[in-house]
Amino acid sequence: MPVRFITRVMFHHPLLFISVSLAMLLCAITAGVVIGETNIPFTTVIQAVGNGMLQMDYPIHPIDQGVIWNYRLTRTLVAACCGAGLALTGLVLQSLLRNALADPYLLGISAGASTGAVVVTIAGVGIGVISMSLGALLGAILAFGFVVLLSLLASRRRMGQISTHIILAGIAGSQLFNAMTAFVIAKSANAEQARGIMFWLLGNLSGARWPVVTLAFPVLITGFAIVIWHARALDAFLFGTDAAASIGIPVRRVQVVLIFCTAMMTAVMVSMVGAIGFVGLVIPHAARFLFGTSHLILVPACAIIGALFMIFCDIGSRIVIPGQVLPIGVVTALIGAPCFALILIRGQKQ
């Protein structure tokens, strides 16, 4: 079977898997730079990257150099980081909560991060002290804390037994924080700011530049390292918190560390590109279908698949309507919703 073959390759030939994954990611990044509103020849892209990275002196028009190095390449790299980060957060939340519908978007984390970012940028709260990313992080933590508290009150049970209530609490939290975001925009933003922030909330990679890349990449690497370090614990959580505790997993500490990690990654990604749905929901299911349930395999697989998915969604957002760039959240929803429907149908048949 393909799943067993891929799993066997990953376990027994990890260098081969890493090489193939990096090659696929490099090809996707190249496609993201070459394909756009106007296609750019591959040789021009290589020369522009050489000029920017290695200080070469290839004769390229300054406009082409700027479009490739400062717009398309940075946009594609941020898309890859966001896709990988959101896929990892969805995987962690689904495993911790033992709920197939858990993801940062449905649990209100994205909505809370959006509220925190909007409060800082539009309302001016904490200007000079709190950055947009820190405001998004605080909003994400506050939103998830609200969701957990509400689900605890609804279930009157412990953390490990509230997965049936936490999705409903997440929907309520999402609606609450989305309403708060709309209220802040209506009260404090002018027409131009409101238009820009609403476009950003749907997912916008147009502002991705090198400072954003230098923030997104370290956050992704840090989050990836934390999650892969706890891969064995995530395997244990699939059997419940009692089973995890019985084999020596410090349940509460792992839950706090991983939830904070997911909030951190979600907040940083949302502060850069806005709230993007379905990535954290669909990609972990696709990775499980391809690679099984071992998190030692799922974590890198989710990161790679999420990065590829977001890059190709970004390409689609630039070419679907000629002369216009769609919000990337629209593209991920148009692709993710049917994919998730197929996953649900297949799971019901099985």
Order of alpha helices (4+ residues) and beta strands (2+ residues): alpha-alpha-alpha-alpha-alpha-alpha-alpha-alpha-alpha-alpha-alpha-alpha-alpha-alpha-alpha-alpha
